[in-house]
């Protein structure tokens, strides 16, 4: 299970995101500066204030103050919901979104178009399916390539950021075909 998704289910949202690193106020102690890091690629956490880190189970036994078997039982109970964890968290908790969409327009930014070219995405294809989105994260504004989902949210990408706006969902594109193709990620 993804540690970022698990933290979200507990009500914790990152204060900043740098590439694969998600920074939080520590869920394990009181602090004013975010020093709890989750590396999403490694699916590992490290609390700089405690000098401890590890995987999801290591976090869970500290957070829940329980044994490994007790935590695995709690985690197992979560996996039997009828919806994926990220959908439960979004639909039941309705947290204030960390990413606020300010505006959207046709793709225009030279740096975003250059990024598409680096990813080997034809400009005409990107203009058909993507938007240039200005969003706010922790009171700072950024621009990204936005791929709209069925709930009206966006998957957002630029060379330095990979994230999603609230509400997260899948994107379906109907073109009259008799076959279905399924992709993870919009690139």
C-alpha positions in Angstrom: 0.0 0.0 0.0 1.2 3.5 -0.9 2.3 5.4 2.3 1.1 8.7 0.8 -2.4 7.2 0.3 -2.3 5.7 3.8 -1.4 9.1 5.3 -4.2 10.7 3.3 -6.7 8.2 4.7 -5.5 9.3 8.2 -6.2 12.9 7.3 -2.5 14.0 6.7 -1.8 16.1 3.6 1.7 17.1 2.4 2.9 20.6 2.9 5.2 20.5 -0.1 6.0 18.1 -2.9 9.4 17.9 -4.6 9.6 15.3 -7.3 9.0 12.0 -5.5 9.4 13.5 -2.0 6.3 14.4 0.0 6.9 16.5 3.1 4.5 16.5 6.1 4.3 17.8 9.6 5.2 14.7 11.5 2.3 12.5 12.4 4.4 11.0 15.1 5.2 14.1 17.1 4.4 17.8 17.4 6.3 20.2 15.1 5.9 23.5 13.2 8.2 22.8 10.3 7.5 19.8 8.0 10.4 17.4 8.5 8.6 14.1 7.9 9.4 12.9 4.3 7.9 10.2 2.2 9.7 9.1 -0.9 6.9 7.8 -3.1 9.2 6.0 -5.5 10.7 4.0 -2.7 7.5 3.9 -0.7 9.6 4.8 2.4 9.4 7.4 5.1 11.9 9.2 7.3 11.2 11.5 10.2 14.2 13.9 10.5 13.2 15.0 14.0 13.1 11.4 15.3 15.9 10.1 13.2 13.8 7.1 12.3 12.2 5.8 9.1 11.2 2.7 7.2 8.3 1.2 5.4 4.5 1.4 6.0 4.6 -1.3 8.7 7.4 0.5 10.5 5.3 3.7 10.5 2.1 1.9 11.4 3.5 0.3 14.6 4.8 3.7 15.8 1.7 5.6 14.8 -0.8 3.1 16.3 1.5 2.2 19.2 0.9 -1.5 18.5 2.6 -4.7 17.5 3.3 -5.7 13.9 0.5 -8.3 13.9 -2.0 -5.8 15.4 -1.1 -3.2 12.7 -1.3 -5.8 9.9 -4.8 -6.7 11.2 -5.8 -3.1 11.1 -4.3 -2.7 7.7 -6.1 -5.8 6.5 -9.4 -4.4 7.7 -8.9 -1.4 5.5 -8.3 -3.5 2.4 -11.7 -5.2 2.5 -13.6 -2.0 1.8 -15.6 -2.1 -1.5 -13.8 1.0 -2.8 -10.0 1.7 -3.1 -8.5 3.5 -0.2 -8.0 6.8 -2.1 -11.6 6.9 -3.2 -12.8 6.3 0.4 -10.6 9.1 1.7 -11.8 11.5 -1.0 -15.5 10.7 -0.7 -15.8 10.4 3.1 -13.4 13.0 4.4 -13.8 15.8 1.9 -10.6 17.5 2.9 -9.7 20.9 1.8 -7.7 20.4 -1.4 -4.0 21.2 -1.1 -3.9 22.0 -4.9 -6.3 24.8 -5.9 -6.9 25.2 -9.6 -6.7 29.0 -10.4 -7.3 28.9 -14.2 -7.0 26.7 -17.3 -6.4 27.6 -20.9 -5.1 26.1 -24.2 -1.5 24.9 -24.0 0.7 27.9 -24.8 3.7 27.9 -22.4 7.0 27.3 -24.3 8.5 25.4 -21.3 5.4 23.1 -21.0 5.5 22.5 -24.8 9.2 21.7 -24.5 8.5 19.3 -21.7 5.9 17.5 -23.9 8.5 17.2 -26.7 11.0 15.7 -24.2 8.3 13.1 -23.3 7.8 12.4 -27.0 4.2 13.6 -27.0 3.1 15.3 -30.3 2.0 18.9 -29.7 -1.2 18.4 -31.7 -2.2 15.3 -29.6 -1.5 17.2 -26.4 -3.5 20.2 -27.5 -6.5 17.8 -28.1 -6.4 16.2 -24.7 -4.6 18.5 -22.3 -4.9 22.0 -20.9 -2.4 24.5 -19.4 -3.4 24.8 -15.8 -2.4 27.4 -13.3 -2.7 26.0 -9.8 -1.8 27.1 -6.2 0.0 24.8 -3.8 0.9 26.2 -0.3 0.2 29.7 -1.4 2.5 29.6 -4.4 1.4 29.5 -8.1 2.6 27.0 -10.6 1.7 26.0 -14.2 1.4 22.5 -15.4 0.0 20.3 -18.2 -3.4 19.3 -17.0 -5.3 16.1 -18.1 -8.9 16.4 -17.0 -10.6 13.4 -15.3 -14.2 12.4 -15.2 -14.8 14.2 -11.9 -13.5 17.5 -13.2 -10.1 17.3 -11.5 -6.8 17.2 -13.2 -3.7 15.1 -13.3 -0.9 17.7 -13.3 2.6 17.4 -14.8 5.6 19.6 -15.4 9.3 18.8 -15.3 9.4 19.3 -11.5 6.0 18.3 -10.4 3.6 15.3 -10.6 0.3 15.6 -8.7 -3.4 15.6 -8.9 -6.1 18.1 -8.0 -9.2 17.2 -6.0 -11.3 15.1 -7.1 -9.2 12.2 -8.2 -10.7 9.8 -10.7 -10.2 8.0 -13.9 -10.5 9.6 -17.4 -12.6 7.9 -20.1 -12.3 8.8 -23.7 -15.0 7.4 -25.9 -14.2 7.1 -29.6 -16.7 4.5 -30.7 -14.2 1.6 -30.7 -15.3 -1.9 -29.8 -12.2 -2.5 -27.7 -11.0 -0.9 -24.5 -7.5 0.2 -23.8 -6.4 0.9 -20.2 -3.4 3.1 -19.3 -1.8 4.1 -16.0 -0.8 7.8 -16.2 -1.7 10.1 -19.0 1.7 10.2 -20.8 
